[in-house]
Amino acid sequence: MGQQAYTSGSGTFNVPAGATDLIIECFGGGGGAASPPSTNGVVYGGGGGGGYAKTTIASPDASYTYSVGAASSANAAGNNSTVNTNVVIGAGGAVGTSGSGGAGGSGTGDATYSGGAGASQGGGGGGAGSSSNGVNASTSSGGAGGTGNPDGSGGDAGVGNNSSGTAGTAYGGGGGSGVGKNGVSMGGASGAIIFSWSESAINIVMNIITNA
């Protein structure tokens, strides 16, 4: 089994000769939290966690274009991670607002899981995993990443007047909100794209002979 992972940028993935059963996984970027207002004592919504999508292609093309969802800033939605624009999409999480947390992203593929929702006054939602949804945030704490994405935690919200939130962590955790006019709201983490493939028996034998 071969594998190539991308955690930033865009480009072209060239499928190795003899590869079969190509698995493409996309994790969307996390959404940013809404910035606090100019008055003290109020927490705005945390960003939603990025979604997950997976597709298996028995007879893959020679190459695929990809774009990894970049990390978002505060007051910005999470960026989608895409392969061939629409073959597989891990949707970015929504931005938090003054009245609610951002919704978690979903995806387009054979199997999808959603990111956790940001809290209406607080943390960011957890990024979706490869086998479960991300966890919703609470008032002060970010949601955990879904199963298969242990690093995709949402950022925490600030606690007490004029305190800052924390950023989401890879892959796809939403950002937590700051408190009051001096608190700083944070953005969501970047997404990721993973290509995995099987190799034909003859290709494996040839590799053994070549490397002997």
N, C-alpha and C positions, 0 to 999 in steps of 0.2 A: 504494500500500500504506500503510495506516495502522497505528499501533502505540501501545499504552499499557502502560507498565510500572509495577509496584508493588513496592517493596522493604520495605514495612512496613504494618502495619495490616490492617483488613478493611473491607468495604463492598459496594457494588453497582456493577458495570460495565455501563453502558448501551450496547448495540451501536448504532453509528451507522446512520442510515437508509440503506438501499441496500447495506449491507455484505454480502459473501458470503465463503465459505471462511474462516471464523473459525478461527484457530490459537490454541490455549491451551497455554502452557508453564508448568510449575510446578517450581521448585527447592525442595526441602525444606531445613530448617535443619540445621546441623551439631550433633552430639552433644557434650556436655561431657566433659572428662576426669575420671577418678576422683581425688579428693583424696588426697595422700600420707598415709601413716600417721603416728603420733605418734613413731616412731623414725626415726633417720637412715638414709640410704643406700639407700632403696627408691623406685623409680618405679612408679606405678600406670598403668593402661591409658589411652591416648588415646581421644577420642571418634570415632565413625564419621562419615563425610561424608554430607551430605544427598543424597537421590536426585532423579532428574529424570523427568518424564513430559510427553508432548505428545499432544494430540488435535486433529484438524481436523474442523470441523463445516460442512458445505456450506450448510445452511439454518439459521442460528443463531436462537436465541430473542431476544427483545427485550432481555433483561438476564440477568446472571449474578452470583450472590453469590460473593465471594472472601474468603480469609483467608490472609495471608502468614505462614509459620512464623517466629515471633519468635526472636531469638538466645537460646540456652540458657546457663545457668550451669554451673559445675562440678557434677558429680554429678547432672546432669539430661540426659534424652534430648533430641534435637533435635525441634523442632515441625514438624508436617506443614504444607505449603502446599496449600490445597484450593480448588476451584471447584465451587459447588453441592454442597458436602459430599463428593460421591463421583464426580462426572463426571470430574475430573482430580485426582490426588493425587501430589504430590512428597513422598515419605515422609522424615521426619527421621531422622538417624543415631542409633544407639544410644549410650548412655552407656558410658564405660569402666568397668572393674571392677578389683578388686584382682588378679585373675588373668589378665585379657585385655583387649584393646582392643575398643571398640565396633564392632559390625557396621555397614556402610554401609546407608543407606536405599535403597529401590527406588522403585516408583511404580505408579500405575494410569492407563493411557491406551493410545493406539495404539502409541506408541513409548516405551520406558523405558530408563533407564540407572541403574546403582547407584553410590552413593558408595563411596569407598575405606574400608577397614577401619582402625581405629586400631591402633597397635602395642601388644602386650601390656605392654611397659614403655617407653612413649614418646609419640610424636607422634600427632596427629589425622589421620584420613583425609581425602583431598581430596574436594570436592564433585563430584557428577556433572555432566557437560557435556551439551550438546544432541546430541552425536554420539559420545560414548564415556564409559566408566565413569571415576569418580574413581580416583586412584592410592592404593594402600595406603601407610600410614605406615611409617617405620622406627623404630629405637630412639630416635634423637635428632631426626629430621626429620619434619615433616608431609608428607603426600602432596600432589601437585599436583592442581589441578582438571582435570576431563576436558575434552576438546576442545570448544570452544564455551563454556567457563566458565573463562577464564584466571585470574580473580581468586579462584576457589574453592579456595584452598590450605588444608590443615590446619595447625594450629599446631604448633610444635616443642616437644619435651620439654625440661625442664631438664637441664643437664649438670653433673655434679659434685654434691657434697653441698649440700643446702639451697638449691637454685636453682629458679627459677620457670619454668613453661612459658609458651607464648604462645597467644593466641587464634586461632581460625580466621578466615579472611577471606571476604568475600562472594564468591559466593553458596554458603553451605552447607558450608564447611570445618569439620571437627571441631576441638575444642580439644586442646591438648597438656598433658601432665601435669607437675606439679612434682616435685621430688626432696626427700626427707627432711621432717622436721617443719616446717621453716621455708620450704620451697618452696611456691609457690602454683600450683594447677592452674587451667586456664582453660576457658571455655565455647566453644561453637561459634557460628559466624556465622549471621545470619538468612538466610532463603530469599528467593525472589522469584517473582512471577507476571507473565507477559507475554501480553497479548492482541494479536494481529496479524490484519489482515483486508484483503481485496481490496475494491475499490469497483466497482460496476457502471459500464458505459460511459456510461449516461445520467446517472448521478450525477456522474461526472467532468466531463462536458460542462456540466452545470448549475453546478458549482463554478467552471469557467472563465468562464462567462457572468456569474455573480454577482460575481466578483472582477475582471472586465475594467474 
